[in-house]
Amino acid sequence: MTSESLSCAFMSRADLDHCTDPVDILFVEHARQRAKLDRIIRAIEDQNIDIATVASVMRPLAVDAPLHRADEEDSLFPLLFQRKRREDNMEPLIRQLLDEHHALEGAATMVMVQLANCRQEGGILLPMALRADLLKLVFLAEAHLALENGIMLPIAHQRLTLGDRLTIGRDFRSRRTRFREFTGPHLVHNGASHMRH
């Protein structure tokens, strides 16, 4: 990570607009996601945790994740695929990341539906089966972030041109502006995501 990305790590979401390298923004967002995953782990380790508390801990992750996926799938991956070199082994890497995005989306949706059902049924304490599903979601997400931070983003730092970074940065700002207009302070993206060739 560059020195600029380290300074970005202390910025608020609004301040991220001033971070000039979108790859660094993704590093920062990954750090934010890891913090949210840590909060989920701490919540479900409490044997007396209630469903409402777990739902409140899950909600920020569920809200932010679709926007983050759009940043990667619609903006970063297509340009990274264009700039790939043979030694990058980029096509299977991107396909694996897309598969993991799909699996994470499914796991998060299942957890949120189960939480909603438990609350509608008047449940208070978190069922053991739901704890297991939450742990599965956390483990999937942690492995995915490790792959992106360890392989994908370092390649992006090496391969993307200044023009690429400016284009991706404009995409990020435009996407956040559109979502703020439609959702207020919450950033939600529900569109389909596909790797473009």
C-alpha positions in Angstrom: 0.0 0.0 0.0 1.3 3.4 -0.8 1.9 6.3 1.7 -1.2 8.0 0.3 -3.3 4.9 1.1 -2.1 5.0 4.7 -3.3 8.6 5.1 -6.6 7.6 3.5 -7.1 5.0 6.2 -7.9 7.8 8.7 -10.4 9.6 6.5 -14.2 9.5 6.8 -16.4 8.2 3.9 -16.9 11.8 2.7 -13.2 12.5 2.8 -12.5 9.5 0.5 -13.6 11.7 -2.4 -10.3 13.5 -1.9 -8.1 10.4 -2.1 -6.8 10.5 -5.7 -6.1 6.8 -6.2 -9.2 4.5 -6.3 -7.1 1.5 -5.6 -6.3 3.0 -2.2 -9.9 3.7 -1.7 -10.6 0.0 -2.1 -7.9 -0.8 0.5 -9.6 1.6 2.9 -13.1 0.1 2.2 -11.7 -3.4 2.8 -10.3 -2.2 6.2 -13.8 -0.9 7.0 -15.3 -4.2 6.0 -12.9 -6.1 8.2 -13.9 -3.9 11.1 -17.6 -4.7 10.5 -16.8 -8.4 10.4 -15.0 -8.1 13.7 -18.1 -6.5 15.2 -20.2 -9.4 13.9 -17.8 -11.9 15.5 -17.9 -10.1 18.8 -21.7 -10.1 18.7 -22.2 -13.8 18.0 -19.6 -14.8 20.6 -21.9 -13.4 23.2 -24.2 -16.4 24.1 -26.9 -14.0 25.3 -26.9 -11.7 22.3 -30.3 -10.8 21.0 -31.5 -10.9 17.4 -32.2 -7.1 17.2 -28.5 -6.4 18.2 -27.2 -8.8 15.6 -29.5 -7.3 12.9 -28.1 -3.8 13.8 -24.5 -5.1 13.4 -25.3 -6.8 10.1 -27.1 -3.9 8.5 -24.1 -1.6 7.7 -22.3 -4.5 6.0 -25.4 -5.4 4.0 -25.9 -1.8 2.9 -22.3 -1.1 1.9 -21.4 -4.3 0.3 -23.5 -3.9 -2.9 -21.9 -0.5 -3.6 -18.5 -1.9 -3.1 -19.2 -4.8 -5.4 -20.3 -2.3 -8.1 -17.0 -0.3 -7.6 -15.0 -3.5 -8.4 -17.2 -5.3 -10.9 -18.3 -2.3 -13.0 -15.3 0.0 -12.7 -12.1 -1.8 -11.6 -12.4 -5.3 -13.1 -13.0 -4.3 -16.7 -10.0 -2.0 -16.8 -7.8 -4.4 -14.9 -8.7 -7.1 -17.4 -7.7 -4.8 -20.3 -4.3 -4.1 -18.7 -3.5 -7.7 -17.7 -0.2 -9.4 -18.5 0.2 -13.1 -19.1 1.9 -13.6 -15.8 -1.0 -12.0 -13.9 -3.3 -15.0 -14.6 -6.1 -12.4 -14.5 -9.0 -14.1 -16.1 -9.3 -17.0 -13.6 -8.6 -14.5 -10.8 -11.4 -12.2 -11.8 -13.8 -15.1 -12.3 -13.0 -16.4 -8.9 -13.6 -13.0 -7.3 -17.0 -12.7 -9.2 -17.9 -16.2 -7.9 -17.0 -15.2 -4.4 -19.1 -12.0 -4.7 -22.1 -14.1 -5.8 -21.5 -16.5 -2.9 -21.2 -13.6 -0.4 -24.3 -11.9 -1.7 -26.3 -15.2 -1.3 -24.9 -15.8 2.2 -25.7 -12.2 3.4 -29.2 -12.4 1.9 -29.9 -15.7 3.7 -28.7 -14.3 7.0 -30.8 -11.1 6.7 -33.9 -13.1 5.7 -33.4 -15.4 8.7 -33.0 -12.4 11.0 -36.1 -10.8 9.7 -38.1 -14.1 10.1 -36.8 -14.6 13.7 -38.0 -11.1 14.6 -41.4 -11.6 13.0 -41.8 -14.8 14.9 -41.1 -13.0 18.2 -37.6 -14.5 18.7 -35.2 -12.8 21.1 -32.0 -14.8 21.4 -30.0 -15.7 18.4 -30.6 -19.4 17.3 -27.5 -21.6 17.0 -28.2 -22.4 13.3 -28.1 -18.7 12.5 -24.9 -18.3 14.5 -23.4 -20.9 12.2 -24.6 -19.1 9.1 -23.1 -15.8 10.4 -19.8 -17.5 11.0 -19.8 -19.0 7.5 -20.5 -15.5 6.1 -17.6 -14.0 8.1 -15.2 -16.7 7.0 -16.2 -16.3 3.3 -15.7 -12.5 3.5 -12.4 -12.7 5.3 -11.0 -15.1 2.7 -12.3 -12.9 -0.1 -10.7 -9.8 1.3 -7.4 -11.6 1.8 -7.4 -12.6 -1.9 -8.2 -9.1 -3.1 -5.7 -7.3 -0.7 -3.0 -9.9 -1.3 -3.2 -10.4 -5.1 -5.8 -8.3 -7.0 -5.1 -4.8 -5.6 -1.3 -5.1 -5.7 -1.6 -6.0 -9.4 -4.0 -3.1 -9.9 -1.4 -0.8 -8.4 1.2 -2.0 -11.0 -1.0 -2.2 -14.1 -3.5 0.6 -14.1 -2.5 3.8 -15.9 -3.1 7.3 -14.6 -6.0 7.6 -17.1 -7.5 4.4 -15.7 -7.3 5.7 -12.2 -9.0 8.9 -13.1 -11.8 7.1 -14.9 -12.4 4.7 -12.0 -12.2 7.6 -9.5 -14.9 9.5 -11.5 -17.0 6.3 -11.5 -16.7 6.0 -7.8 -17.8 9.6 -7.2 -20.6 9.4 -9.7 -21.9 6.2 -8.2 -21.9 7.6 -4.7 -23.6 10.8 -5.8 -26.4 8.8 -7.5 -26.9 6.5 -4.6 -27.0 9.4 -2.1 -29.6 11.1 -4.2 -31.8 8.0 -4.2 -31.1 6.6 -0.7 -30.1 9.5 1.4 -27.2 8.7 3.7 -27.3 5.0 2.9 -25.5 3.7 -0.2 -27.3 0.8 -1.9 -26.7 -0.8 -5.3 -29.1 -3.4 -6.5 -28.1 -3.7 -10.2 -26.8 -6.8 -11.9 -23.0 -7.1 -12.1 -21.1 -8.8 -14.9 -17.5 -8.9 -16.0 -17.2 -7.1 -19.3 -14.8 -8.2 -22.0 
